[in-house]
Amino acid sequence: MNPAFLKASAMPDVQSTLDERALPIEQVGIRGVRHPLMIRSATGNFPSVGTFEMDVALPAHVKGTHMSRFMALLQKQDDAVDSTTVVALVKEMLPLLDAKQGHIQFTYTHFVKKAAPVSGVESLMDYEVTWMANAQLNAAGAMDVQLGLRAQVPVMSLCPCSKEISEFGAHNQRSHVTMTVSLEPNTQMTVEDLVSAAESEASSELWGLLKRPDEKWVTEHSYSNPKFVEDLVRDVAGNLKADQRIQSFVVEAENFESIHNHSAFARISHSK
């Protein structure tokens, strides 16, 4: 047998030694790990890069966790990623790390091919998306998993007050609608479902590429559909509240004001 292997196998496992400080750690793991991904979407698969955070709870008597096992688990991930992937990863992570509680999340850029409203010209629209999963062993030894999804959706909003008081025109701004929803682990919800909940309630949605007839349509459509930031956050919250797949949510709208050097924002949280 290889002497180097014998020497390596005899190395002490320091992180598994006893710790006598009687202080359990709620979360310990790795953060800021960038890893290539193939994303499974409603319209097909596309490549992206995810930034991962993976952690477990550490009992008071254990000195340290096995950090390399987080990376080993991630390196095994070859299949296209969707909501089922993060659930499967967190289920595999707990026994691998000999843990009773753990958490995985990753953030990436989600691309959707959209057709312009008049010309039909296609372009990609990008959204910042985060999938989250928490797992915990219950008293019976079974694993309880919670699934979460967050999407930041850029939209357009036009001020109702500005429209009302002006003889012509109205100020408008780009807005970000950020939605964080809790789901059952086996729930089938796509990123596109969540994006639609925001875009459908804005003064107008956005596109990566517009021709002149499209610009005319967006301008006139937003003018006929003015929204305060309060209107925007309430209307999006109404969509999320009506969706039976969603257990709880937090929605925030932020308007990057065009006539002020500050933003306006509103936030609603709700649990069913």
C-alpha positions in Angstrom: 0.0 0.0 0.0 1.1 3.5 -0.8 3.0 4.9 2.3 1.7 8.5 1.5 -1.9 7.2 1.7 -1.2 5.5 5.0 0.3 8.7 6.3 -2.7 10.8 5.1 -5.3 8.4 6.5 -3.6 8.7 9.9 -3.9 12.5 10.0 -5.9 13.8 13.0 -9.5 15.0 12.3 -9.3 18.2 14.4 -12.7 19.5 13.5 -14.4 16.4 14.9 -12.8 16.8 18.3 -14.7 17.7 21.5 -15.4 21.4 22.2 -15.9 22.3 25.9 -17.2 25.9 25.5 -20.9 24.8 25.5 -21.8 27.1 22.7 -23.8 25.7 19.8 -23.4 27.5 16.4 -26.6 28.3 14.6 -25.0 28.6 11.1 -21.5 27.6 9.9 -20.6 27.0 6.3 -19.4 28.7 3.1 -20.5 31.9 1.4 -19.7 33.7 -1.9 -19.0 30.5 -3.9 -19.5 31.1 -7.6 -20.4 28.0 -9.6 -21.6 27.5 -13.2 -25.2 26.4 -13.6 -27.6 25.2 -16.3 -31.0 26.7 -15.5 -34.2 24.9 -16.4 -36.8 27.5 -17.2 -40.4 27.6 -18.7 -39.0 28.2 -22.2 -35.9 26.0 -22.1 -32.5 25.7 -20.5 -29.8 28.4 -20.4 -26.4 28.8 -18.8 -25.7 31.1 -15.8 -23.5 31.5 -12.8 -24.8 31.1 -9.3 -23.4 32.5 -6.1 -24.0 30.0 -3.3 -24.3 30.1 0.5 -24.4 26.7 2.3 -24.5 26.2 6.0 -25.5 23.8 8.9 -26.1 24.1 12.6 -23.2 22.8 14.7 -23.8 21.2 18.1 -22.0 22.7 21.1 -19.8 19.6 21.7 -18.4 19.5 18.1 -15.4 21.8 17.3 -16.0 22.3 13.6 -17.9 21.2 10.5 -16.4 19.6 7.4 -16.1 22.6 5.1 -14.8 20.6 2.1 -18.0 18.5 2.0 -20.1 21.6 1.0 -17.9 22.0 -2.1 -17.9 18.3 -2.8 -21.7 18.3 -2.8 -21.8 21.3 -5.1 -19.3 19.8 -7.5 -21.6 16.8 -8.1 -24.4 19.1 -9.4 -24.5 18.6 -13.2 -28.3 18.5 -13.9 -30.3 21.6 -15.0 -31.4 23.5 -12.0 -34.9 24.4 -10.8 -36.9 24.4 -7.6 -36.5 20.7 -7.1 -32.7 21.0 -7.2 -32.2 23.1 -4.2 -34.6 20.9 -2.2 -32.6 17.8 -3.2 -29.3 19.5 -2.4 -30.4 20.4 1.2 -31.8 17.0 1.8 -28.4 15.4 0.8 -26.4 18.0 2.7 -27.7 17.2 6.2 -26.6 13.6 6.4 -23.4 14.4 4.5 -22.5 17.0 7.2 -23.9 14.9 10.0 -26.2 17.8 10.8 -29.8 18.2 12.0 -30.4 21.6 10.5 -29.1 23.3 7.4 -29.7 26.0 4.7 -28.8 26.4 1.0 -29.4 29.4 -1.2 -28.0 30.6 -4.5 -28.5 33.7 -6.5 -28.1 34.0 -10.3 -29.3 36.0 -13.3 -32.4 34.5 -14.9 -33.0 35.3 -18.6 -36.4 35.4 -20.3 -36.8 35.9 -24.0 -39.6 38.4 -24.6 -41.3 39.7 -27.7 -41.8 43.5 -28.0 -45.5 44.5 -27.8 -45.9 45.8 -31.4 -43.0 44.8 -33.6 -42.6 41.4 -32.0 -38.8 41.7 -32.1 -37.3 39.3 -29.5 -34.7 40.2 -26.8 -33.5 38.8 -23.5 -34.7 40.4 -20.2 -32.7 39.7 -17.1 -33.9 39.2 -13.5 -32.0 38.6 -10.3 -33.3 35.4 -8.7 -32.6 33.5 -5.5 -33.7 30.0 -4.5 -33.6 29.1 -0.8 -34.1 25.9 1.1 -34.1 25.2 4.9 -34.1 21.7 6.3 -34.4 20.4 9.8 -34.8 17.0 11.4 -38.0 16.7 13.4 -38.6 14.8 16.6 -39.5 11.7 14.6 -36.2 11.8 12.7 -37.9 12.9 9.4 -36.7 15.9 7.5 -38.8 19.0 7.2 -38.0 21.3 4.3 -39.0 24.8 3.5 -38.6 26.3 0.0 -38.3 30.0 -0.8 -38.0 32.0 -4.0 -37.0 35.7 -4.4 -37.1 37.6 -7.7 -36.2 41.3 -8.4 -38.3 42.5 -11.3 -37.6 45.9 -13.0 -40.7 47.6 -14.3 -42.0 51.1 -15.2 -44.3 53.3 -13.1 -46.0 56.6 -14.0 -47.1 59.0 -11.3 -50.9 59.5 -11.1 -50.5 62.9 -9.4 -48.2 64.2 -12.0 -50.6 63.1 -14.7 -53.5 64.7 -13.0 -52.0 68.1 -12.3 -50.1 68.5 -15.6 -51.6 69.9 -18.8 -49.5 67.4 -20.7 -47.1 64.6 -19.8 -46.3 63.0 -16.5 -43.1 61.9 -14.8 -42.2 58.3 -14.8 -39.5 56.1 -13.4 -38.0 52.7 -13.5 -39.0 50.6 -10.4 -37.8 47.4 -8.8 -40.3 45.0 -7.4 -38.7 42.5 -5.1 -40.8 39.5 -4.1 -39.8 36.8 -1.6 -42.3 33.9 -1.3 -42.4 30.7 0.8 -43.6 27.5 -0.9 -44.2 23.9 -0.1 -41.1 21.9 -1.1 -42.9 20.0 -3.9 -44.7 23.1 -5.2 -44.3 23.7 -9.0 -43.7 27.4 -9.4 -41.5 28.8 -12.1 -39.5 32.1 -12.0 -41.7 33.3 -14.9 -44.8 32.8 -12.7 -43.4 35.2 -10.1 -42.1 37.7 -12.6 -45.5 37.9 -14.2 -47.1 38.7 -10.8 -45.1 42.0 -10.8 -45.0 42.9 -14.5 -48.8 42.5 -14.9 -49.4 45.2 -12.2 -46.8 47.9 -13.3 -47.6 50.9 -15.4 -45.6 49.0 -18.0 -43.2 46.0 -18.1 -39.8 46.4 -19.7 -38.0 44.9 -22.7 -34.4 44.6 -23.7 -35.0 45.8 -27.2 -37.8 48.1 -28.6 -38.5 49.6 -32.0 -40.1 53.0 -32.4 -43.7 51.6 -32.6 -42.9 49.7 -29.4 -41.7 52.8 -27.6 -44.9 54.6 -28.6 -46.9 51.7 -27.2 -45.0 51.7 -23.9 -45.3 55.5 -23.5 -49.0 55.5 -24.1 -49.7 52.3 -22.2 -48.0 53.6 -19.1 -49.7 56.9 -19.4 -53.1 55.2 -19.3 -52.0 53.0 -16.4 -50.5 55.3 -13.7 -49.4 53.8 -10.4 -48.1 55.2 -7.1 -45.5 53.1 -5.4 -48.4 52.3 -2.9 -50.6 51.1 -5.8 -47.8 49.0 -7.2 -46.9 47.2 -4.0 -50.6 46.6 -3.1 -51.5 45.2 -6.6 -48.5 42.9 -6.6 -49.3 41.7 -3.1 -52.9 41.0 -4.2 -51.6 38.7 -6.9 -49.4 36.8 -4.4 -52.2 36.6 -1.8 -54.5 35.0 -4.4 -51.9 32.4 -5.4 -52.7 29.2 -3.4 -49.2 27.9 -3.9 -47.7 30.7 -1.8 -47.7 30.3 2.0 -46.3 33.7 2.9 -44.6 36.6 1.1 -42.8 39.9 1.4 -43.1 42.3 -1.5 -41.3 45.6 -1.8 -41.5 48.2 -4.6 -38.9 50.9 -5.0 -39.3 53.8 -7.4 -36.1 55.4 -8.6 -37.7 58.9 -8.9 -37.0 60.9 -12.0 -37.8 64.3 -10.4 -36.1 63.7 -7.0 -32.7 62.6 -5.9 -34.1 59.9 -3.7 -36.3 56.8 -4.0 -39.8 56.1 -2.9 -40.6 52.6 -1.6 -43.3 50.5 0.0 -43.3 47.1 1.6 -46.0 44.5 2.4 -45.6 41.2 4.2 -48.3 38.5 4.6 -48.6 35.0 5.9 -51.5 32.6 5.2 
